[in-house]
């Protein structure tokens, strides 16, 4: 009888030891999984935060490329700006407005139709803070290429490019001038081992069309096609 009791105690002890070992192994694995998930979540939150900060900076000052995370080779690359060349496409009665805030001594802006139909442009100038006194500098239909004249006495300009029918893709060489387009497109890109991989594409609306305070859009014949 004592031997049976000792045997039962031994079996119970072995069972309890095995249970505790399995419990602690399982508990350790759950902790490791939790840490891994937490690290992944923190990385995602950090990535979203860095992307948002970069988009905010691009909203006020668009540029060709913006670093998000240099350590992980993550950037926002523009699909509509290459150095000082701005690219856009028009279709279905579309338009694109540009605010030229500094000419940088540039006297002309080369406009080139890359593909598609002609476009109508209107260019107006005014002194800073005197939008209501804006005057029309030039207006014309561009079929292939044309140099838009930056003249008229003002220190700021508003340029409007309007659709005339069919799809159109064009470029504007801004040179050293400073311009903010109505909207821009950016693609988030990762570079791993020399290979680039694209993720999300973002459209940044820098300003709503026809919203410059006190600017006489209708009097200058802008947006009459709408």
Buried (B, 14 or more C-beta within 10 A) or exposed (E): EEEEEEEEEEEEEEEEEEEEEEEEEEEEEEEEEEEEEEEEEEEEEEBEEBBEEBBEEBBEEBEBBBEBBEEBBBBBBBEBBEEBBBBBBBEEEBBBBBBBEEBEEBEEBBBBBEEBBBBBBBBBBBEEEEBEEBEBBBBBEBEEEBBBEBBBEBEBBBBBBBBBEEEBBBBBBBBEBBBBBBBBBBBBBBEEEEEEEEEEEBEBEBBEBBEBEEBBBEEBBBBEEE
